[in-house]
Amino acid sequence: LYIGNGEFLHAPQTGDVVKISKTSSSYYTKNFSTARRVL
């Protein structure tokens, strides 16, 4: 869930706490392709 300012919420693993991560982190710039907004 994108929350703005280059940040998004996600739960990395089942049972893990929800975290805020930056879209600019090295992992996501290498492994994330695109996202769409669905209304």
N, CA, C and O atoms as a Tripos MOL2 file, in Angstrom:
@<TRIPOS>MOLECULE
protein
  156   155    39     0     0
PROTEIN
NO_CHARGES

@<TRIPOS>ATOM
      1 N           0.8490   -1.1600    0.0000 N.3       1 LEU1
      2 CA          0.0000    0.0000    0.0000 C.3       1 LEU1
      3 C           0.8970    1.2250    0.0000 C.2       1 LEU1
      4 O           1.6190    1.4600    0.9690 O.2       1 LEU1
      5 N           0.8640    2.0070   -1.0690 N.am      2 TYR2
      6 CA          1.6850    3.2090   -1.1650 C.3       2 TYR2
      7 C           1.1040    4.2930   -0.2670 C.2       2 TYR2
      8 O          -0.0980    4.5540   -0.3090 O.2       2 TYR2
      9 N           1.9510    4.9280    0.5500 N.am      3 ILE3
     10 CA          1.4710    5.9510    1.4800 C.3       3 ILE3
     11 C           2.0110    7.3420    1.1630 C.2       3 ILE3
     12 O           1.7340    8.2950    1.8920 O.2       3 ILE3
     13 N           2.7800    7.4660    0.0810 N.am      4 GLY4
     14 CA          3.3060    8.7620   -0.3310 C.3       4 GLY4
     15 C           4.7630    8.9430    0.0710 C.2       4 GLY4
     16 O           5.3130    8.1660    0.8510 O.2       4 GLY4
     17 N           5.3720    9.9840   -0.4790 N.am      5 ASN5
     18 CA          6.7740   10.3210   -0.1950 C.3       5 ASN5
     19 C           7.7280    9.1540   -0.4160 C.2       5 ASN5
     20 O           8.7250    9.0190    0.2940 O.2       5 ASN5
     21 N           7.4240    8.3100   -1.4030 N.am      6 GLY6
     22 CA          8.2970    7.1840   -1.7120 C.3       6 GLY6
     23 C           8.2570    6.0620   -0.6890 C.2       6 GLY6
     24 O           9.1920    5.2650   -0.6160 O.2       6 GLY6
     25 N           7.1930    5.9830    0.1050 N.am      7 GLU7
     26 CA          7.0880    4.9570    1.1340 C.3       7 GLU7
     27 C           5.8380    4.1020    0.9300 C.2       7 GLU7
     28 O           4.8360    4.5640    0.3850 O.2       7 GLU7
     29 N           5.9150    2.8510    1.3740 N.am      8 PHE8
     30 CA          4.7580    1.9650    1.2910 C.3       8 PHE8
     31 C           4.7190    1.0390    2.4980 C.2       8 PHE8
     32 O           5.7420    0.7680    3.1260 O.2       8 PHE8
     33 N           3.5170    0.5580    2.8090 N.am      9 LEU9
     34 CA          3.3030   -0.3940    3.9020 C.3       9 LEU9
     35 C           3.2840   -1.8000    3.3420 C.2       9 LEU9
     36 O           2.7410   -2.0380    2.2630 O.2       9 LEU9
     37 N           3.8730   -2.7260    4.0680 N.am     10 HIS10
     38 CA          3.8050   -4.1240    3.6510 C.3      10 HIS10
     39 C           4.1580   -5.0270    4.8200 C.2      10 HIS10
     40 O           4.8010   -4.5960    5.7780 O.2      10 HIS10
     41 N           3.7350   -6.2780    4.7360 N.am     11 ALA11
     42 CA          4.1100   -7.3110    5.7040 C.3      11 ALA11
     43 C           5.0330   -8.2740    4.9620 C.2      11 ALA11
     44 O           4.5610   -9.0800    4.1600 O.2      11 ALA11
     45 N           6.3330   -8.2040    5.2160 N.am     12 PRO12
     46 CA          7.2970   -8.9950    4.4500 C.3      12 PRO12
     47 C           7.0650  -10.5050    4.4920 C.2      12 PRO12
     48 O           7.3100  -11.1900    3.4990 O.2      12 PRO12
     49 N           6.6000  -11.0290    5.6120 N.am     13 GLN13
     50 CA          6.3780  -12.4680    5.7450 C.3      13 GLN13
     51 C           5.1080  -12.7100    6.5420 C.2      13 GLN13
     52 O           4.6800  -11.8510    7.3140 O.2      13 GLN13
     53 N           4.5130  -13.8610    6.3590 N.am     14 THR14
     54 CA          3.3480  -14.2360    7.1530 C.3      14 THR14
     55 C           3.7140  -14.1880    8.6300 C.2      14 THR14
     56 O           4.7280  -14.7520    9.0410 O.2      14 THR14
     57 N           2.8920  -13.5190    9.4230 N.am     15 GLY15
     58 CA          3.1380  -13.4140   10.8540 C.3      15 GLY15
     59 C           4.0590  -12.2750   11.2430 C.2      15 GLY15
     60 O           4.2110  -11.9920   12.4320 O.2      15 GLY15
     61 N           4.6770  -11.6160   10.2800 N.am     16 ASP16
     62 CA          5.5650  -10.4850   10.5540 C.3      16 ASP16
     63 C           4.7300   -9.2290   10.7660 C.2      16 ASP16
     64 O           3.5830   -9.1620   10.3250 O.2      16 ASP16
     65 N           5.2940   -8.2470   11.4320 N.am     17 VAL17
     66 CA          4.5880   -6.9840   11.6410 C.3      17 VAL17
     67 C           4.5800   -6.1780   10.3480 C.2      17 VAL17
     68 O           5.4430   -6.3610    9.4890 O.2      17 VAL17
     69 N           3.6120   -5.2950   10.2160 N.am     18 VAL18
     70 CA          3.5400   -4.4110    9.0560 C.3      18 VAL18
     71 C           4.6630   -3.3920    9.1700 C.2      18 VAL18
     72 O           4.8860   -2.8180   10.2360 O.2      18 VAL18
     73 N           5.3710   -3.1700    8.0640 N.am     19 LYS19
     74 CA          6.5230   -2.2690    8.0620 C.3      19 LYS19
     75 C           6.3380   -1.1710    7.0280 C.2      19 LYS19
     76 O           5.5650   -1.3160    6.0810 O.2      19 LYS19
     77 N           7.0520   -0.0810    7.2200 N.am     20 ILE20
     78 CA          7.1170    0.9990    6.2360 C.3      20 ILE20
     79 C           8.4850    0.9020    5.5760 C.2      20 ILE20
     80 O           9.5110    0.8960    6.2570 O.2      20 ILE20
     81 N           8.4970    0.8270    4.2440 N.am     21 SER21
     82 CA          9.7470    0.7580    3.4950 C.3      21 SER21
     83 C           9.7750    1.8480    2.4400 C.2      21 SER21
     84 O           8.7370    2.3830    2.0490 O.2      21 SER21
     85 N          10.9770    2.1700    1.9860 N.am     22 LYS22
     86 CA         11.1700    3.1650    0.9350 C.3      22 LYS22
     87 C          11.2220    2.4650   -0.4200 C.2      22 LYS22
     88 O          11.8540    1.4190   -0.5650 O.2      22 LYS22
     89 N          10.5540    3.0510   -1.4050 N.am     23 THR23
     90 CA         10.6190    2.4880   -2.7540 C.3      23 THR23
     91 C          12.0150    2.6600   -3.3460 C.2      23 THR23
     92 O          12.3600    1.9890   -4.3190 O.2      23 THR23
     93 N          12.8100    3.5430   -2.7780 N.am     24 SER24
     94 CA         14.1530    3.8020   -3.2920 C.3      24 SER24
     95 C          15.2190    2.8930   -2.6850 C.2      24 SER24
     96 O          16.3950    3.0250   -3.0250 O.2      24 SER24
     97 N          14.8370    1.9700   -1.7910 N.am     25 SER25
     98 CA         15.8320    1.0650   -1.2080 C.3      25 SER25
     99 C          16.4030    0.1650   -2.3070 C.2      25 SER25
    100 O          15.7390   -0.0970   -3.3100 O.2      25 SER25
    101 N          17.6200   -0.2980   -2.1150 N.am     26 SER26
    102 CA         18.2920   -1.0820   -3.1580 C.3      26 SER26
    103 C          17.5080   -2.3360   -3.5350 C.2      26 SER26
    104 O          17.4840   -2.7060   -4.7080 O.2      26 SER26
    105 N          16.8670   -2.9970   -2.5770 N.am     27 TYR27
    106 CA         16.0940   -4.2050   -2.8860 C.3      27 TYR27
    107 C          14.9420   -3.8910   -3.8270 C.2      27 TYR27
    108 O          14.7510   -4.5940   -4.8200 O.2      27 TYR27
    109 N          14.1710   -2.8490   -3.5350 N.am     28 TYR28
    110 CA         12.9800   -2.5620   -4.3310 C.3      28 TYR28
    111 C          13.3170   -1.9180   -5.6700 C.2      28 TYR28
    112 O          12.5780   -2.1170   -6.6340 O.2      28 TYR28
    113 N          14.3910   -1.1610   -5.7680 N.am     29 THR29
    114 CA         14.7500   -0.6140   -7.0770 C.3      29 THR29
    115 C          15.1930   -1.7280   -8.0240 C.2      29 THR29
    116 O          15.0500   -1.6010   -9.2400 O.2      29 THR29
    117 N          15.7310   -2.8180   -7.4730 N.am     30 LYS30
    118 CA         16.1660   -3.9410   -8.2970 C.3      30 LYS30
    119 C          15.0350   -4.9320   -8.5820 C.2      30 LYS30
    120 O          15.0040   -5.5170   -9.6650 O.2      30 LYS30
    121 N          14.1080   -5.1370   -7.6440 N.am     31 ASN31
    122 CA         13.1160   -6.2050   -7.7450 C.3      31 ASN31
    123 C          11.6830   -5.7710   -8.0020 C.2      31 ASN31
    124 O          10.8300   -6.6200   -8.2580 O.2      31 ASN31
    125 N          11.3950   -4.4990   -7.9430 N.am     32 PHE32
    126 CA         10.0260   -4.0210   -8.1330 C.3      32 PHE32
    127 C           9.8920   -3.3950   -9.5060 C.2      32 PHE32
    128 O          10.7240   -2.5820   -9.9090 O.2      32 PHE32
    129 N           8.8500   -3.7700  -10.2210 N.am     33 SER33
    130 CA          8.6820   -3.2830  -11.5840 C.3      33 SER33
    131 C           7.6890   -2.1360  -11.6820 C.2      33 SER33
    132 O           8.0510   -1.0400  -12.1110 O.2      33 SER33
    133 N           6.4470   -2.3720  -11.2910 N.am     34 THR34
    134 CA          5.4120   -1.3540  -11.4660 C.3      34 THR34
    135 C           4.2320   -1.6240  -10.5360 C.2      34 THR34
    136 O           4.1050   -2.7030   -9.9580 O.2      34 THR34
    137 N           3.3890   -0.6310  -10.4100 N.am     35 ALA35
    138 CA          2.1560   -0.7690   -9.6270 C.3      35 ALA35
    139 C           1.0600   -0.0010  -10.3390 C.2      35 ALA35
    140 O           1.3300    0.9210  -11.1090 O.2      35 ALA35
    141 N          -0.1550   -0.3830  -10.0800 N.am     36 ARG36
    142 CA         -1.3120    0.2790  -10.6950 C.3      36 ARG36
    143 C          -2.3180    0.6320   -9.6220 C.2      36 ARG36
    144 O          -2.4270   -0.0400   -8.5970 O.2      36 ARG36
    145 N          -3.0390    1.6870   -9.8770 N.am     37 ARG37
    146 CA         -4.1380    2.0770   -8.9980 C.3      37 ARG37
    147 C          -5.4290    1.5410   -9.5940 C.2      37 ARG37
    148 O          -5.7410    1.8080  -10.7540 O.2      37 ARG37
    149 N          -6.1710    0.7930   -8.8100 N.am     38 VAL38
    150 CA         -7.4320    0.2140   -9.2620 C.3      38 VAL38
    151 C          -8.5550    0.8910   -8.4950 C.2      38 VAL38
    152 O          -8.5670    0.9100   -7.2640 O.2      38 VAL38
    153 N          -9.4910    1.4410   -9.2380 N.am     39 LEU39
    154 CA        -10.6160    2.1270   -8.6050 C.3      39 LEU39
    155 C         -11.8680    1.2960   -8.6690 C.2      39 LEU39
    156 O         -12.9160    1.7200   -8.1830 O.2      39 LEU39
@<TRIPOS>BOND
     1     1     2 1
     2     2     3 1
     3     3     4 2
     4     3     5 am
     5     5     6 1
     6     6     7 1
     7     7     8 2
     8     7     9 am
     9     9    10 1
    10    10    11 1
    11    11    12 2
    12    11    13 am
    13    13    14 1
    14    14    15 1
    15    15    16 2
    16    15    17 am
    17    17    18 1
    18    18    19 1
    19    19    20 2
    20    19    21 am
    21    21    22 1
    22    22    23 1
    23    23    24 2
    24    23    25 am
    25    25    26 1
    26    26    27 1
    27    27    28 2
    28    27    29 am
    29    29    30 1
    30    30    31 1
    31    31    32 2
    32    31    33 am
    33    33    34 1
    34    34    35 1
    35    35    36 2
    36    35    37 am
    37    37    38 1
    38    38    39 1
    39    39    40 2
    40    39    41 am
    41    41    42 1
    42    42    43 1
    43    43    44 2
    44    43    45 am
    45    45    46 1
    46    46    47 1
    47    47    48 2
    48    47    49 am
    49    49    50 1
    50    50    51 1
    51    51    52 2
    52    51    53 am
    53    53    54 1
    54    54    55 1
    55    55    56 2
    56    55    57 am
    57    57    58 1
    58    58    59 1
    59    59    60 2
    60    59    61 am
    61    61    62 1
    62    62    63 1
    63    63    64 2
    64    63    65 am
    65    65    66 1
    66    66    67 1
    67    67    68 2
    68    67    69 am
    69    69    70 1
    70    70    71 1
    71    71    72 2
    72    71    73 am
    73    73    74 1
    74    74    75 1
    75    75    76 2
    76    75    77 am
    77    77    78 1
    78    78    79 1
    79    79    80 2
    80    79    81 am
    81    81    82 1
    82    82    83 1
    83    83    84 2
    84    83    85 am
    85    85    86 1
    86    86    87 1
    87    87    88 2
    88    87    89 am
    89    89    90 1
    90    90    91 1
    91    91    92 2
    92    91    93 am
    93    93    94 1
    94    94    95 1
    95    95    96 2
    96    95    97 am
    97    97    98 1
    98    98    99 1
    99    99   100 2
   100    99   101 am
   101   101   102 1
   102   102   103 1
   103   103   104 2
   104   103   105 am
   105   105   106 1
   106   106   107 1
   107   107   108 2
   108   107   109 am
   109   109   110 1
   110   110   111 1
   111   111   112 2
   112   111   113 am
   113   113   114 1
   114   114   115 1
   115   115   116 2
   116   115   117 am
   117   117   118 1
   118   118   119 1
   119   119   120 2
   120   119   121 am
   121   121   122 1
   122   122   123 1
   123   123   124 2
   124   123   125 am
   125   125   126 1
   126   126   127 1
   127   127   128 2
   128   127   129 am
   129   129   130 1
   130   130   131 1
   131   131   132 2
   132   131   133 am
   133   133   134 1
   134   134   135 1
   135   135   136 2
   136   135   137 am
   137   137   138 1
   138   138   139 1
   139   139   140 2
   140   139   141 am
   141   141   142 1
   142   142   143 1
   143   143   144 2
   144   143   145 am
   145   145   146 1
   146   146   147 1
   147   147   148 2
   148   147   149 am
   149   149   150 1
   150   150   151 1
   151   151   152 2
   152   151   153 am
   153   153   154 1
   154   154   155 1
   155   155   156 2
@<TRIPOS>SUBSTRUCTURE
     1 LEU1         2 RESIDUE 1 A LEU
     2 TYR2         6 RESIDUE 1 A TYR
     3 ILE3        10 RESIDUE 1 A ILE
     4 GLY4        14 RESIDUE 1 A GLY
     5 ASN5        18 RESIDUE 1 A ASN
     6 GLY6        22 RESIDUE 1 A GLY
     7 GLU7        26 RESIDUE 1 A GLU
     8 PHE8        30 RESIDUE 1 A PHE
     9 LEU9        34 RESIDUE 1 A LEU
    10 HIS10       38 RESIDUE 1 A HIS
    11 ALA11       42 RESIDUE 1 A ALA
    12 PRO12       46 RESIDUE 1 A PRO
    13 GLN13       50 RESIDUE 1 A GLN
    14 THR14       54 RESIDUE 1 A THR
    15 GLY15       58 RESIDUE 1 A GLY
    16 ASP16       62 RESIDUE 1 A ASP
    17 VAL17       66 RESIDUE 1 A VAL
    18 VAL18       70 RESIDUE 1 A VAL
    19 LYS19       74 RESIDUE 1 A LYS
    20 ILE20       78 RESIDUE 1 A ILE
    21 SER21       82 RESIDUE 1 A SER
    22 LYS22       86 RESIDUE 1 A LYS
    23 THR23       90 RESIDUE 1 A THR
    24 SER24       94 RESIDUE 1 A SER
    25 SER25       98 RESIDUE 1 A SER
    26 SER26      102 RESIDUE 1 A SER
    27 TYR27      106 RESIDUE 1 A TYR
    28 TYR28      110 RESIDUE 1 A TYR
    29 THR29      114 RESIDUE 1 A THR
    30 LYS30      118 RESIDUE 1 A LYS
    31 ASN31      122 RESIDUE 1 A ASN
    32 PHE32      126 RESIDUE 1 A PHE
    33 SER33      130 RESIDUE 1 A SER
    34 THR34      134 RESIDUE 1 A THR
    35 ALA35      138 RESIDUE 1 A ALA
    36 ARG36      142 RESIDUE 1 A ARG
    37 ARG37      146 RESIDUE 1 A ARG
    38 VAL38      150 RESIDUE 1 A VAL
    39 LEU39      154 RESIDUE 1 A LEU
